[in-house]
Amino acid sequence: MSHAHEIPPQPELDGEELSPEERDRMIEELAHKIVDRRLETPAILFLEMHKPVTFLASQSVLVASPFLVPLFGRDGVRRYSQLFSAQENVELLIRRIEELADERSESKAEKD
């Protein structure tokens, strides 16, 4: 019998790292979501502030997984934890957000 208050099992990092293609796809998807919502400034500020503690933050995702799994799925929590465990991935995300925001600004300037 399943109970609503049961905590789902913790996702485990099975040692499998993200492939460069998967990493790039996740960064591209996340950057587009941020820029589409015009949240690039707070997102960049947040990411820059937390860049020195990215590994710790990625582990915090695992600690919070009972709350995140229903929203993102077990695999999504695991993959995002892996993505944010490396500081260079955070830097890649910041650069991609900046590029997309610049493209949007240039496109808007051309229309005006």
N, C-alpha and C positions, 0 to 999 in steps of 0.2 A: 504494500500500500504506500503510495507516495504522499508525502506531507508537504504543504505549501511552505513550511518554515525550514525545510531541509536545505542545507547549503550544498551547491553543486561541487563536485570534486575540483581541486585546484588544477589548472592547466600546467603541464610540465614542459620545461624546455628540454627537448630530447637531444640536445647537442647539435641538431640540424640548424645550420645557419641559413639565412635568407640568401637566395641566389641574387646576383647583381640585377637580373631582370625583374625579379619579384620586388626587390628593394626600390628600384626605379619606378615600377608601376605603382607601388604604395605611395611613394613620395609625390608622384605626379597626381594621383587621385586626391591625396590629402591637400596638396597645394591648390588644386582647382577648387576644392570645397571651401577652403579658407578665402581665396580671392573672390570667388563667386558671391560669397556672403559679405564681402568688403571688410573682412576681419584681419587683413594683412598686418596692420600696425600693431594691434594688441598681440597677435600671434607671434610676430617677430620679436617683440619686446619680451614676451613670456619665454620663448625659446632661447633667446640670448641670455636672459637672466638665469635660466636653469641648465644651460649648456655644461657648466663645470660639474654638475651632479647628474648627468644623463643616466649613468649606470644605476645609480641609486633610485632615480625616478622610474626606470624600467622595472626594477624590482618591486617598487611600490604598486605598479600596475598589477603585478601578480598577487600582491597582498590584497588588493581591492577587487580581485577577480570575481568573488561571489556577487558583487554588485554590478560588475561590468559584463560578465558572461551573458546575462539575459539581454543586454543591449547590443553587444558586438559578436556574440558567439564565442565559444571556447577557442576556436582557431584564430579568430580575429584578435582576441586578447593576447594570445601567444605570439602572433606575428608582429603586432604593434610593440609588444615588449621587446622582441628581438630587434625591431627597427630602431627603437629609442635607446638601446643599450650601447650603441656606438656614437660617440660624439661627432664623427665625420658624417653620419647620416643626418643628424640634426642640422649640421652646416649645409648639407645638400638641400635639405628641405627649406631652410631659410633662403638660400640662393634662388631656388625655384619659385618660391613665393614672390620674391623681389622681381624676378624676370616676368612672371605673369602680371604682376601689378604694373610694371613698366609698359608691357605690351598693351594693357587695357588703357593706360593713360595716353599712350601714343595714338591708339585707335580713336580715342575720344577727341584728341587734339586735331586729328585729321578731319573728323566730321564737322568740327566747329569752324 
